[in-house]
């Protein structure tokens, strides 16, 4: 059955596709600024029904105990989504504004394929572990540990990589035996809503196991966070909003997973190939217009090679202009909204006020009268204390900062409230390892190494979040541990 944007105007609640009680809201193409359709506007009553359905499905069915059935449903979903790959690709480019090449990776095919990894985990995970015998208080007992699904999961996701983040929550949560209520970002509701249509019409998921609620009302996220029927809130987004989610969840002492902001450093050592390193840094920061929490947005280079690095980075950015996301050659597409563009532009102006130099970019492309585009931008002349070096901008903006040796580079990288990711370029393995060991982040790449994969846990230190997503560690975020003892 073909999937069309007009079929993305329903919620998925208790296994049924249903209109939103609040009507519909517009979906805008960020590359053209055109309204391309509508999505269902849910209300608090719709969210209440979704939570009730998820609670009932968890409490009254065998979903949490039937590992093989869960695995089968996840593989069904993977296969059905891949069968609709062309339709999802077209819709994702139009709604997210992501370059088309990314839909062959983290913007669609990657995370959908990863559902198979979590299906495999549902079957292969060691659900019961034998601890052997012991004699507490002189009585011989046999002990075991059992892993059980935590319960109902409220998943709140952002707009930048909607499929990746939606499935990074849905996949492990469902594989672990939880039921889920997903509230996607209002900027990208279709990516989630059409998944709901596939679940309802092309899989054997029981009613209530997965519920998808689209809305422009951010209070519905707070509703998920405070409702005592929800056992865990899994949130990806800004650090400021993550703090609010954590505070709201504390009312019922529910567990939280938070994947938050980043201001990651790309460290270039003095024995590295400056040109290659700076070209990679430029490519990273313009990918999907810099709208990624783990993108390296601080380029930390040797002071002795600062001028060379500025020239190399400026030249690389000049070859990576903002372009039409439907074109196969585009790396840097539009920002998601006019609001986000204004935010990015305000940081560029702030950099000027702080004494920075705009080496390239800094404005809107002359050849793009429509669409929320910002030119790839390089800022020099500031140190790490500048706000543009400390705060997450979420746009194609790179700040270049000079360091005075390896220890100073590590200091600069760690001089941040965040600790999500990073990169180091060099040739001496001992020096590289010193940097990897010294930088306090959840992920690090070496000489262009890519850590992104279904089996690699992703998350951060400090204000970049709590917990890990993906991998076995991400799967175990959705589990509780029960100890059982009996006389031996």
Buried (B, 14 or more C-beta within 10 A) or exposed (E): EEBEBEBBBBBBBBBBBBBBBBEBBEBBBBBBBEEBBBBBBBBBEBBBBBBBBBBBBBBEBEBBEBBEBBBBBBBBBBBBBBEBBEBBBBBBBBBBBBBBBBBEBBBBBBBBBBBBBBBBBBEEBEBEEEEEEEEEEEEEBBBBBEBBBBBBBBBBBBBBBBBBBBBBBBBBBBBBBBBBBBBBBBBBBBBBBBBBBBBBEBBEBBBBBBBBBBBBBBEBBBBBBBBEBBBBBBBBBBBEBBEBBBEBBEEBEBBBBBBBBBBBBBBBBBEBBBBBBBBBBBBBBBBBBBBBBBBBBBBBBBBEBBEBBBBBBBBBBEEBBBBBBBEEEBBBBBBBBEEBBEBBBEBBEBBBEBEBBBBBBBEBBEEBEEBBBBBBBBBBBBEBEBEBBBBBBBBBBBBBBBBEEBEBBBBBBBBBBBBBBBBBBBEEEEBBEBBBEBBBBBBBBBBEEEBBEBEBBBBBBBBBBBBBBBBEBBBBBBBBEEEEBEEE
